[in-house]
């Protein structure tokens, strides 16, 4: 999953990012409200972690703008404000959950898991390509009745290629999807992930084609 962490305390944001990345998620970190608004207008996120007190544009105002624009992505609010009235204001603005600082990382991770499950639960849709079936909620790929043993990053790579629906996906987009925008990772690492995923798909009728100058294409048959 790709998660946007919008928090002006850079040390806390980095600590959150490390925990999310350890769980296999890609993380985009933003430290002020206006930068976050621009980012969210153009980038995907499966979950938004949003601090209320942000420079330039506060979290509640940003959340209100997102909901007015019809943005339904789940939002977990972070705040130092523990009063009931503040919690109510956050939930009324459209937050899906609310966590008061300081918090235990174990509780934070549990709330993230719950929001991601809730996000996926209504979908319950599988995607098919060739003789493979992908379950986005479980992040599980099956070949016939057998699940393919993918790592989290391999599953994220496969999902990104599958969502492109037959269009080539450039390395830069794959890198953003797997590691998060601006991650300090060389794009050559994508070649490693693609190579490993190709080996997982070797016994299926689905393959990954390299289109020089364009990226990678997922295709069936041939």
C-alpha positions in Angstrom: 0.0 0.0 0.0 1.0 3.6 -0.5 0.6 5.9 2.5 1.0 9.7 2.7 2.4 10.9 6.1 1.6 14.6 6.6 3.3 15.7 9.8 5.4 18.8 10.6 7.5 17.1 13.3 10.1 15.5 11.0 11.5 13.2 13.7 8.0 11.7 14.3 7.2 11.6 10.6 10.4 9.6 10.0 9.7 7.2 12.9 6.2 6.6 11.5 7.7 6.1 8.0 10.2 3.5 9.2 7.4 1.5 10.9 5.2 1.6 7.8 8.1 0.7 5.5 9.0 -2.2 7.7 5.4 -3.4 7.2 5.9 -3.3 3.4 4.2 0.0 2.6 5.5 2.8 0.4 5.6 6.2 2.2 5.4 9.8 1.0 6.3 12.3 3.7 5.0 15.9 3.6 5.6 18.5 6.3 3.2 21.4 5.6 -0.4 21.7 4.5 0.0 23.4 1.1 2.7 20.9 0.0 0.4 18.1 1.1 -2.6 19.5 -0.8 -0.5 19.7 -4.0 0.8 16.2 -3.5 -2.6 14.7 -2.8 -4.1 16.4 -5.9 -1.7 14.5 -8.2 -0.5 11.4 -6.4 -2.2 8.1 -5.3 -2.5 7.2 -1.6 -4.3 4.3 0.0 -4.3 6.0 3.4 -3.5 9.5 4.6 -1.9 10.1 8.0 -2.7 13.7 8.8 -1.5 15.9 11.6 -3.9 18.7 12.6 -1.4 21.4 13.4 0.5 22.1 10.2 2.2 25.2 8.8 0.6 27.2 5.9 -2.6 25.1 5.9 -3.9 23.2 9.0 -4.9 19.6 8.8 -8.6 20.2 9.4 -8.8 22.7 6.6 -7.0 20.4 4.3 -9.3 17.5 5.2 -12.4 19.6 4.7 -11.1 20.6 1.2 -10.5 16.9 0.4 -14.0 15.8 1.4 -15.6 18.7 -0.4 -13.8 17.7 -3.6 -15.2 14.1 -3.2 -11.9 12.6 -2.0 -12.9 9.4 -0.1 -9.4 8.2 0.8 -9.3 7.1 4.5 -7.7 9.6 6.8 -6.2 9.0 10.3 -5.8 12.3 12.2 -2.9 12.8 14.5 -3.0 15.5 17.1 -1.9 16.6 20.6 -5.4 17.8 21.3 -7.1 15.3 23.6 -10.4 17.2 24.3 -13.6 15.6 23.2 -14.6 18.7 21.2 -11.4 18.4 19.2 -12.1 14.8 18.4 -15.6 15.6 17.3 -14.3 18.4 15.1 -11.9 16.0 13.4 -14.5 13.3 12.8 -17.0 15.9 11.6 -14.5 17.2 9.1 -14.4 13.7 7.6 -11.6 11.8 9.4 -12.0 8.0 9.6 -10.1 7.7 12.9 -8.3 9.9 15.4 -5.1 9.3 17.5 -3.8 11.5 20.2 -0.1 12.2 20.7 1.9 10.7 22.3 0.9 7.3 21.2 2.3 3.8 21.2 3.4 2.6 17.8 1.7 -0.7 18.3 -1.7 1.1 18.6 -0.8 3.3 15.6 0.0 0.2 13.5 -3.3 -1.5 14.6 -5.3 1.5 13.6 -3.6 1.6 10.2 -4.3 -2.0 9.6 -7.9 -1.5 10.6 -8.4 1.4 8.2 -6.8 -0.4 5.3 -9.0 -3.4 5.9 -12.0 -1.2 6.1 -10.9 0.5 2.8 -10.7 -2.8 1.0 -13.6 -4.6 2.6 -16.4 -3.1 0.4 -14.5 -3.8 -2.8 -14.1 -7.5 -2.5 -13.2 -7.6 -6.2 -10.6 -9.9 -7.8 -8.7 -9.0 -11.0 -7.8 -11.5 -13.7 -5.0 -11.6 -16.2 -4.3 -14.8 -18.2 -4.5 -17.7 -15.8 -3.8 -15.5 -12.7 -6.2 -14.1 -10.2 -5.2 -11.2 -8.0 -7.0 -10.3 -4.8 -6.2 -6.6 -4.0 -7.7 -6.8 -0.5 -5.5 -9.7 0.6 -2.7 -8.7 -1.8 -2.6 -12.3 -2.9 -1.9 -13.7 -6.4 -3.2 -17.1 -7.4 -2.3 -19.4 -10.2 -5.2 -21.8 -10.4 -5.8 -22.9 -6.9 -2.2 -22.3 -5.8 -1.1 -18.9 -4.2 2.1 -17.5 -5.5 4.5 -16.6 -2.8 5.2 -12.9 -3.4 7.0 -10.5 -1.1 5.1 -7.3 -0.2 7.1 -5.3 -2.8 6.6 -7.9 -5.5 2.9 -7.8 -4.8 2.9 -3.9 -5.0 4.9 -4.1 -8.3 2.4 -6.7 -9.8 -0.6 -4.6 -8.7 0.9 -1.4 -10.3 1.5 -3.2 -13.6 -1.9 -4.8 -13.5 -3.7 -1.5 -12.8 -2.1 0.0 -15.9 -4.4 -2.3 -18.0 -2.0 -3.1 -20.8 -0.1 0.2 -20.8 3.6 0.4 -20.1 4.6 1.7 -16.7 7.8 3.7 -16.4 10.4 2.9 -13.7 9.8 6.2 -11.9 6.2 5.4 -11.3 7.0 1.9 -10.1 9.6 3.3 -7.8 7.1 5.9 -6.3 4.5 3.2 -5.9 6.8 0.8 -4.1 8.9 3.1 -2.1 7.1 6.5 -2.0 7.8 9.7 -3.8 11.3 11.1 -3.4 12.6 7.9 -1.7 16.4 7.8 -1.8 16.5 4.6 -3.8 18.2 4.2 -7.2 15.7 3.3 -10.0 17.9 0.3 -10.9 16.4 -1.5 -7.8 13.2 -1.8 -9.9 15.1 -4.1 -12.3 15.9 -6.4 -9.4 12.2 -6.5 -8.3 11.1 -7.1 -11.9 13.6 -9.9 -12.3 12.4 -11.7 -9.2 8.8 -11.2 -10.1 9.5 -12.7 -13.5 10.8 -15.8 -11.9 7.6 -16.1 -9.8 5.5 -15.8 -13.0 7.7 -18.3 -15.0 5.1 -21.2 -14.7 2.1 -19.0 -15.7 1.0 -17.5 -19.0 1.6 -14.0 -17.7 4.9 -12.2 -18.4 6.6 -8.8 -18.0 7.9 -7.2 -21.1 10.5 -4.5 -21.1 9.8 -1.6 -23.5 13.0 0.4 -23.7 12.3 4.1 -23.1 8.8 3.4 -21.9 9.0 1.0 -18.9 7.4 -2.4 -18.2 4.3 -4.0 -19.6 2.3 -6.9 -18.0 0.8 -9.2 -20.6 -0.9 -12.5 -20.9 -0.3 -15.3 -23.5 2.2 -15.1 -26.3 
